Structure formats: structure tokens, C-alpha cells
Amino acid sequence: MQEWAPVFLKALRLSPNVSEACDAAGIGRTWAYECRKSDPEFAQAWNEAMDRSLDRLEARMFQRAEDTSDTLAIFLMKSHRPDLYGEKLRIEYQGTVELQWSDGEANQDASTPSGSDGGSPV
């Protein structure tokens, strides 16, 4: 791993901002991404640092939601418990539907899966 990596990873654990972590380590973003691509150990450490940073942010969001923000609380519940609080959309239709496929052919069989003839609905 590169000598600048510990500083970069520490900064990334504090904030999920790659540019700030690069500035702290004295490297460019392009170089950081190149190292991530070529070094699996660094890539894993990067992902772990990012996860820890996002965990910290999430914890702060939960605290703020509990203290002051119904909107933030709703957002977090939809995110973490989509079966209970997520958006529910159900569309029912009886009858015939004509679908126009991207290859220009019309298909009146609504049960034909998208892409089954090489095209897709438009």
C-alpha cells in the first residue's frame, strides 16, 4: 500500500468525500482511483473507510430525526424498512394493451416479456 494511504483512509473515515481525503494525503483524485483499481488491499480499505464514514453520518441522521425532523425520520424508515414504510405502487388493468417495440413491430400480447424478441417497449 502507498505511504500516503493511511492519511487518505483516515480522512475518508471522517468524511465520505474523496476530494477532501486526497487533499489531506497530498494526492490527486485520479491517482487515488488508479491505486484503488490496481491494489485490491487498498480498495478493500477504501470501502471499509467509506462504510465507517457513512455509518457515522447515518447515526447522526438518526439522532437528528429523533430530535427534530419528522421528514428525516420518514426518509430513514422508508430506507431501512421499505416493506413497512416504502412506497407502494400497484397497477391493475384488464383488457388488451398494444405495445410498440423499439424495432418498430407492434405486439398486442401484453404478457410478452420485454426483450423476448430482441426489442424493448418504447
C-alpha positions as CSV (number, residue, x, y, z in Angstrom):
1,M,0.0,0.0,0.0
2,Q,1.2,3.5,-0.7
3,E,2.8,5.6,2.0
4,W,0.1,8.3,1.7
5,A,-2.7,5.7,2.2
6,P,-3.1,5.8,6.0
7,V,-3.7,9.6,5.9
8,F,-6.1,9.2,3.0
9,L,-8.0,6.4,4.7
10,K,-8.2,8.3,8.0
11,A,-9.6,11.4,6.2
12,L,-12.1,9.1,4.3
13,R,-13.3,7.6,7.6
14,L,-14.0,11.1,8.9
15,S,-15.9,12.3,5.7
16,P,-17.1,10.3,2.7
17,N,-15.6,13.0,0.4
18,V,-12.8,11.6,-1.8
19,S,-11.6,15.0,-2.8
20,E,-11.0,16.0,0.8
21,A,-9.2,12.7,1.5
22,C,-7.0,13.3,-1.5
23,D,-6.2,16.8,-0.3
24,A,-5.3,15.5,3.2
25,A,-3.0,12.9,1.7
26,G,-1.5,15.3,-0.9
27,I,-2.5,13.3,-3.9
28,G,-4.8,13.8,-6.9
29,R,-8.2,12.1,-7.3
30,T,-7.1,10.3,-10.5
31,W,-4.1,8.8,-8.8
32,A,-6.3,7.6,-5.8
33,Y,-8.7,5.9,-8.2
34,E,-5.9,4.3,-10.2
35,C,-4.4,2.9,-7.0
36,R,-7.8,1.7,-5.9
37,K,-8.2,-0.1,-9.2
38,S,-4.8,-1.7,-9.1
39,D,-4.5,-2.6,-5.4
40,P,-7.2,-4.9,-4.0
41,E,-6.0,-4.4,-0.4
42,F,-6.2,-0.6,-0.8
43,A,-9.6,-1.0,-2.5
44,Q,-10.9,-3.0,0.5
45,A,-9.5,-0.5,3.0
46,W,-11.2,2.3,0.9
47,N,-14.5,0.6,1.0
48,E,-14.2,0.0,4.8
49,A,-13.3,3.6,5.4
50,M,-16.2,4.8,3.3
51,D,-18.6,2.5,5.2
52,R,-17.4,3.7,8.6
53,S,-17.9,7.3,7.4
54,L,-21.4,6.6,6.2
55,D,-22.2,4.7,9.3
56,R,-21.2,7.8,11.3
57,L,-23.4,10.0,9.1
58,E,-26.3,7.7,9.4
59,A,-26.0,7.7,13.2
60,R,-26.1,11.5,13.2
61,M,-29.1,11.4,10.9
62,F,-31.0,9.1,13.2
63,Q,-30.2,11.3,16.2
64,R,-31.4,14.4,14.3
65,A,-34.5,12.6,13.2
66,E,-35.4,11.6,16.7
67,D,-34.7,15.1,18.0
68,T,-36.1,17.5,15.4
69,S,-37.1,16.1,12.0
70,D,-40.2,14.2,11.1
71,T,-39.3,14.4,7.4
72,L,-35.9,12.9,8.0
73,A,-37.4,10.2,10.2
74,I,-39.8,9.2,7.5
75,F,-37.0,9.1,4.9
76,L,-34.9,6.8,7.2
77,M,-37.8,4.5,7.9
78,K,-38.6,4.2,4.2
79,S,-34.9,3.4,3.6
80,H,-34.4,0.9,6.4
81,R,-37.9,-0.7,6.4
82,P,-39.2,-0.5,2.9
83,D,-41.7,-3.4,3.4
84,L,-43.5,-1.3,6.1
85,Y,-42.8,2.3,5.1
86,G,-41.7,2.2,1.5
87,E,-43.8,3.5,-1.4
88,K,-46.3,1.0,-2.6
89,L,-47.5,1.0,-6.2
90,R,-49.9,-1.5,-7.7
91,I,-51.4,-1.1,-11.1
92,E,-54.1,-3.4,-12.3
93,Y,-55.5,-3.4,-15.8
94,Q,-57.9,-5.7,-17.7
95,G,-58.1,-5.7,-21.4
96,T,-55.7,-5.6,-24.4
97,V,-52.6,-3.4,-24.5
98,E,-50.7,-2.7,-27.7
99,L,-47.0,-2.3,-27.1
100,Q,-44.7,-0.6,-29.7
101,W,-41.3,-2.3,-29.7
102,S,-38.1,-0.4,-30.4
103,D,-37.7,-2.4,-33.6
104,G,-41.0,-0.9,-34.9
105,E,-43.1,-4.1,-34.6
106,A,-46.4,-3.9,-32.8
107,N,-47.2,-6.6,-30.2
108,Q,-50.7,-7.0,-28.8
109,D,-49.8,-9.7,-26.3
110,A,-49.2,-7.8,-23.0
111,S,-47.8,-10.9,-21.5
112,T,-44.8,-11.0,-23.8
113,P,-41.8,-10.1,-21.6
114,S,-39.7,-7.1,-22.5
115,G,-36.8,-8.1,-24.8
116,S,-38.2,-11.5,-25.7
117,D,-37.9,-10.7,-29.4
118,G,-34.7,-8.6,-29.1
119,G,-36.5,-5.3,-28.7
120,S,-37.8,-3.4,-25.8
121,P,-41.0,-1.4,-25.2
122,V,-40.9,2.2,-26.2
